[in-house]
Protein backbone atom coordinates (compact mmCIF):
# COMPACT_ATOMS: atom_id res chain seq x y z
CA UNK A 1 0.00 0.00 0.00
CA UNK A 2 1.43 3.36 -1.09
CA UNK A 3 0.09 6.36 0.81
CA UNK A 4 0.36 9.86 -0.64
CA UNK A 5 1.85 11.96 2.15
CA UNK A 6 2.59 15.00 0.00
CA UNK A 7 1.32 18.35 1.29
CA UNK A 8 -1.19 18.44 -1.57
CA UNK A 9 -3.11 15.47 -0.21
CA UNK A 10 -3.21 16.10 3.54
CA UNK A 11 -6.97 16.57 3.82
CA UNK A 12 -9.85 16.13 1.44
CA UNK A 13 -11.88 19.33 1.77
CA UNK A 14 -10.83 22.87 0.75
CA UNK A 15 -11.47 24.37 4.20
CA UNK A 16 -9.46 21.63 5.88
CA UNK A 17 -6.61 21.98 3.39
CA UNK A 18 -6.45 25.73 3.93
CA UNK A 19 -6.49 25.34 7.70
CA UNK A 20 -3.66 22.81 7.48
CA UNK A 21 -1.64 25.21 5.30
CA UNK A 22 -1.88 28.09 7.76
CA UNK A 23 0.24 30.02 8.40
CA UNK A 24 0.76 30.24 4.66
CA UNK A 25 4.32 30.96 3.55
CA UNK A 26 4.24 32.83 0.26
CA UNK A 27 7.60 32.62 -1.51
CA UNK A 28 7.42 35.59 -3.83
CA UNK A 29 9.83 35.26 -6.74
CA UNK A 30 10.23 38.69 -8.42
CA UNK A 31 8.08 39.34 -11.49
CA UNK A 32 6.04 36.18 -11.07
CA UNK A 33 2.87 37.87 -9.87
CA UNK A 34 2.53 40.34 -6.99
CA UNK A 35 -1.22 40.24 -7.52
CA UNK A 36 -1.35 36.82 -5.91
CA UNK A 37 -1.39 38.69 -2.60
CA UNK A 38 -4.91 39.89 -3.29
CA UNK A 39 -6.17 36.40 -4.13
CA UNK A 40 -4.61 35.02 -0.94
CA UNK A 41 -6.18 37.52 1.45
CA UNK A 42 -9.67 36.79 0.13
CA UNK A 43 -9.43 33.03 0.64
CA UNK A 44 -12.05 31.98 3.22
CA UNK A 45 -11.21 33.06 6.75
CA UNK A 46 -7.70 34.28 5.98
CA UNK A 47 -8.21 37.93 6.88
CA UNK A 48 -11.16 38.31 9.25
CA UNK A 49 -10.11 41.83 10.26
CA UNK A 50 -9.78 43.17 6.71
CA UNK A 51 -11.55 46.56 6.77
CA UNK A 52 -14.90 46.56 5.01
CA UNK A 53 -13.84 49.66 3.06
CA UNK A 54 -10.63 48.08 1.73
CA UNK A 55 -10.65 48.27 -2.06
CA UNK A 56 -8.02 46.06 -3.65
CA UNK A 57 -8.09 47.92 -6.97
CA UNK A 58 -7.12 51.33 -5.59
CA UNK A 59 -3.59 52.58 -6.44
CA UNK A 60 -2.12 52.24 -2.94
CA UNK A 61 -4.12 49.19 -1.91
CA UNK A 62 -1.22 46.73 -2.08
CA UNK A 63 1.11 48.96 -0.07
CA UNK A 64 -1.66 49.37 2.51
CA UNK A 65 -2.09 45.62 2.66
CA UNK A 66 1.64 44.98 3.09
CA UNK A 67 1.73 47.36 6.05
CA UNK A 68 -1.27 45.82 7.79
CA UNK A 69 -1.46 42.16 6.78
CA UNK A 70 -0.33 40.76 10.13
CA UNK A 71 -3.02 42.79 11.90
CA UNK A 72 -5.79 42.09 9.40
CA UNK A 73 -4.93 38.42 8.87
CA UNK A 74 -3.82 37.13 12.30
CA UNK A 75 -2.16 33.73 12.13
CA UNK A 76 -2.74 33.34 8.41
CA UNK A 77 0.66 34.22 6.96
CA UNK A 78 4.10 33.26 8.19
CA UNK A 79 6.25 36.20 9.22
CA UNK A 80 9.40 34.19 9.93
CA UNK A 81 12.40 35.26 7.90
CA UNK A 82 10.78 38.10 6.00
CA UNK A 83 10.99 41.87 6.21
CA UNK A 84 7.49 42.45 4.86
CA UNK A 85 4.63 40.49 3.41
CA UNK A 86 5.29 40.09 -0.30
CA UNK A 87 9.06 40.65 -0.11
CA UNK A 88 11.54 38.41 -1.95
CA UNK A 89 13.30 36.70 0.95
CA UNK A 90 14.92 33.32 0.64
CA UNK A 91 13.77 30.00 2.06
CA UNK A 92 17.14 28.65 3.15
CA UNK A 93 17.11 27.20 6.66
CA UNK A 94 13.49 28.26 7.19
CA UNK A 95 12.27 25.40 5.02
CA UNK A 96 11.77 22.88 7.80
CA UNK A 97 10.29 25.33 10.32
CA UNK A 98 7.93 27.50 8.29
CA UNK A 99 7.82 26.52 4.60
CA UNK A 100 7.33 22.75 4.45
CA UNK A 101 3.61 22.05 4.20
CA UNK A 102 2.82 25.78 4.07
CA UNK A 103 4.56 27.05 0.93
CA UNK A 104 2.75 28.81 -1.90
CA UNK A 105 4.57 29.99 -5.02
CA UNK A 106 4.08 31.23 -8.56
CA UNK A 107 6.84 30.54 -11.08
CA UNK A 108 7.40 31.99 -14.53
CA UNK A 109 9.20 30.85 -17.66
CA UNK A 110 12.74 31.95 -16.72
CA UNK A 111 13.75 34.01 -19.75
CA UNK A 112 10.40 35.80 -19.65
CA UNK A 113 10.88 36.52 -15.95
CA UNK A 114 14.37 37.88 -16.54
CA UNK A 115 13.25 40.23 -19.31
CA UNK A 116 10.35 41.46 -17.17
CA UNK A 117 12.79 42.15 -14.32
CA UNK A 118 15.12 43.98 -16.71
CA UNK A 119 12.32 46.33 -17.71
CA UNK A 120 11.31 46.78 -14.07
CA UNK A 121 14.30 48.92 -13.10
CA UNK A 122 16.70 45.97 -13.39
CA UNK A 123 14.95 44.29 -10.47
CA UNK A 124 17.37 42.40 -8.18
CA UNK A 125 20.48 43.47 -10.10
CA UNK A 126 23.32 43.57 -7.48
CA UNK A 127 24.18 47.24 -7.84
CA UNK A 128 25.43 47.05 -4.26
CA UNK A 129 28.28 44.85 -5.51
CA UNK A 130 29.07 46.16 -9.00
CA UNK A 131 28.41 49.86 -8.28
CA UNK A 132 26.91 50.15 -11.76
CA UNK A 133 23.92 48.93 -13.71
CA UNK A 134 24.02 46.02 -16.13
CA UNK A 135 25.31 47.16 -19.50
CA UNK A 136 22.74 45.17 -21.45
CA UNK A 137 20.06 42.53 -21.12
CA UNK A 138 22.48 39.66 -21.70
CA UNK A 139 24.75 40.67 -18.83
CA UNK A 140 21.69 41.13 -16.62
CA UNK A 141 20.42 37.65 -17.54
CA UNK A 142 23.77 35.98 -16.89
CA UNK A 143 23.89 37.39 -13.35
CA UNK A 144 20.19 36.89 -12.51
CA UNK A 145 20.12 33.34 -13.85
CA UNK A 146 19.00 30.93 -11.13
CA UNK A 147 17.09 33.52 -9.11
CA UNK A 148 14.26 31.16 -8.11
CA UNK A 149 16.62 28.28 -7.30
CA UNK A 150 18.69 30.57 -5.08
CA UNK A 151 15.55 31.80 -3.31
CA UNK A 152 14.44 28.25 -2.55
CA UNK A 153 17.81 27.18 -1.18
CA UNK A 154 19.56 30.21 0.30
CA UNK A 155 18.97 32.41 3.32
CA UNK A 156 18.55 36.16 3.13
CA UNK A 157 16.11 39.03 3.12
CA UNK A 158 15.00 40.44 -0.21
CA UNK A 159 13.46 43.86 0.23
CA UNK A 160 11.80 46.06 -2.40
CA UNK A 161 13.56 45.83 -5.79
CA UNK A 162 16.73 44.42 -4.29
CA UNK A 163 19.41 46.38 -6.11
CA UNK A 164 21.11 48.05 -3.16
CA UNK A 165 21.61 45.22 -0.67
CA UNK A 166 22.36 41.49 -1.04
CA UNK A 167 19.38 39.29 -1.88
CA UNK A 168 19.03 35.57 -2.59
CA UNK A 169 17.55 36.29 -6.03
CA UNK A 170 20.34 38.63 -7.05
CA UNK A 171 23.14 36.32 -5.98
CA UNK A 172 25.44 36.86 -7.74
CA UNK A 173 27.05 33.48 -6.97
CA UNK A 174 25.65 31.10 -9.60
CA UNK A 175 23.16 28.45 -8.56
CA UNK A 176 24.84 25.07 -8.27
CA UNK A 177 23.66 21.71 -9.58
CA UNK A 178 23.11 20.58 -5.98
CA UNK A 179 20.93 23.62 -5.34
CA UNK A 180 18.82 22.81 -8.39
CA UNK A 181 18.18 19.32 -7.05
CA UNK A 182 17.32 20.68 -3.59
CA UNK A 183 15.04 23.39 -5.00
CA UNK A 184 13.11 20.85 -7.07
CA UNK A 185 12.77 18.56 -4.05
CA UNK A 186 11.51 21.38 -1.85
CA UNK A 187 9.06 22.54 -4.49
CA UNK A 188 7.55 19.07 -4.80
CA UNK A 189 7.57 18.07 -1.14
CA UNK A 190 6.99 21.32 0.71
CA UNK A 191 4.61 23.48 -1.33
CA UNK A 192 0.84 23.14 -1.05
CA UNK A 193 0.29 25.25 -4.16
CA UNK A 194 2.44 25.78 -7.26
CA UNK A 195 1.09 28.12 -9.93
CA UNK A 196 2.45 29.32 -13.27
CA UNK A 197 2.43 32.97 -14.29
CA UNK A 198 1.84 32.01 -17.94
CA UNK A 199 -1.25 30.11 -16.78
CA UNK A 200 -2.51 32.83 -14.45
CA UNK A 201 -6.24 32.31 -14.97
CA UNK A 202 -5.93 28.55 -14.57
CA UNK A 203 -3.66 29.03 -11.54
CA UNK A 204 -6.25 31.21 -9.82
CA UNK A 205 -8.94 28.66 -10.59
CA UNK A 206 -6.67 25.97 -9.14
CA UNK A 207 -6.05 28.04 -6.01
CA UNK A 208 -9.79 28.21 -5.33
CA UNK A 209 -10.33 24.55 -6.20
CA UNK A 210 -7.70 23.63 -3.62
CA UNK A 211 -8.64 26.08 -0.86
CA UNK A 212 -12.19 27.24 -1.55
CA UNK A 213 -13.83 30.62 -1.93
CA UNK A 214 -15.30 32.36 -4.96
CA UNK A 215 -13.14 33.84 -7.68
CA UNK A 216 -13.00 37.63 -7.75
CA UNK A 217 -12.20 40.13 -10.49
CA UNK A 218 -9.20 41.32 -8.44
CA UNK A 219 -7.72 37.81 -8.62
CA UNK A 220 -7.05 38.40 -12.31
CA UNK A 221 -5.68 41.97 -12.14
CA UNK A 222 -2.05 42.87 -12.83
CA UNK A 223 -1.10 44.96 -9.82
CA UNK A 224 2.53 45.67 -10.70
CA UNK A 225 2.96 46.07 -14.47
CA UNK A 226 6.41 47.17 -15.58
CA UNK A 227 7.22 50.06 -17.91
CA UNK A 228 7.31 47.67 -20.87
CA UNK A 229 4.70 45.24 -19.57
CA UNK A 230 2.98 42.97 -22.07
CA UNK A 231 0.20 40.42 -22.00
CA UNK A 232 2.07 38.37 -24.61
CA UNK A 233 5.55 36.87 -24.52
CA UNK A 234 8.65 39.06 -24.67
CA UNK A 235 10.96 38.70 -27.65
CA UNK A 236 13.96 36.75 -26.34
CA UNK A 237 16.21 37.45 -29.34
CA UNK A 238 18.18 40.03 -27.32
CA UNK A 239 19.33 37.19 -25.09
CA UNK A 240 21.25 35.81 -28.10
CA UNK A 241 20.38 32.24 -27.25
CA UNK A 242 21.10 32.51 -23.53
CA UNK A 243 19.06 30.14 -21.36
CA UNK A 244 18.57 30.23 -17.61
CA UNK A 245 19.42 26.56 -17.08
CA UNK A 246 18.95 26.35 -13.27
CA UNK A 247 15.57 28.04 -13.23
CA UNK A 248 14.62 26.24 -16.43
CA UNK A 249 14.98 22.90 -14.64
CA UNK A 250 12.93 24.23 -11.72
CA UNK A 251 10.23 25.53 -14.06
CA UNK A 252 9.96 22.12 -15.71
CA UNK A 253 9.36 20.60 -12.28
CA UNK A 254 6.80 23.30 -11.49
CA UNK A 255 4.98 22.58 -14.74
CA UNK A 256 4.76 18.90 -13.86
CA UNK A 257 3.44 19.69 -10.37
CA UNK A 258 0.94 22.15 -11.84
CA UNK A 259 -0.39 19.49 -14.20
CA UNK A 260 -0.64 17.00 -11.34
CA UNK A 261 -2.51 19.50 -9.17
CA UNK A 262 -4.95 20.25 -11.98
CA UNK A 263 -5.68 16.55 -12.30
CA UNK A 264 -5.99 16.11 -8.54
CA UNK A 265 -8.52 18.91 -8.14
CA UNK A 266 -10.36 18.43 -11.45
CA UNK A 267 -9.27 21.78 -12.88
CA UNK A 268 -9.73 22.32 -16.63
CA UNK A 269 -10.80 25.16 -18.91
CA UNK A 270 -14.36 23.85 -18.86
CA UNK A 271 -14.38 23.28 -15.10
CA UNK A 272 -13.07 26.81 -14.51
CA UNK A 273 -15.91 28.55 -16.33
CA UNK A 274 -17.82 29.00 -13.05
CA UNK A 275 -14.76 30.67 -11.51
CA UNK A 276 -14.41 33.03 -14.46
CA UNK A 277 -18.14 33.84 -14.39
CA UNK A 278 -17.91 34.64 -10.68
CA UNK A 279 -15.09 37.07 -11.37
CA UNK A 280 -16.95 38.74 -14.23
CA UNK A 281 -20.12 39.11 -12.17
CA UNK A 282 -18.27 40.63 -9.25
CA UNK A 283 -19.37 37.95 -6.81
Secondary structure, 3 states (H helix, E strand, C coil): CCCCCCHHHCCCCHHHHHHHHCCEEEECCCCCCCCHHHHHHCCCCCCCCCCCCCCCCCCCHHHHHHHHHHHHCCCCECCCCCCCCCCCCCCHHHHHHHHCCCEEEEECCHHHHHHHHHHCCCCCCCHHHHCCCCCCHHHHHHHHCCHHHHHHHCCCCCCCCCCCCCCCCCCCCCCCHHHHHHHHHHHHHHEEEEEEHHHHHHHHHHHHHHHCCCCCHHHHCCCCCCCCCCCCCCCHHHHCCCCCHHHHHHHHHHHHHHHHHHHHHCCCCCCCHHHHHHHHHCC
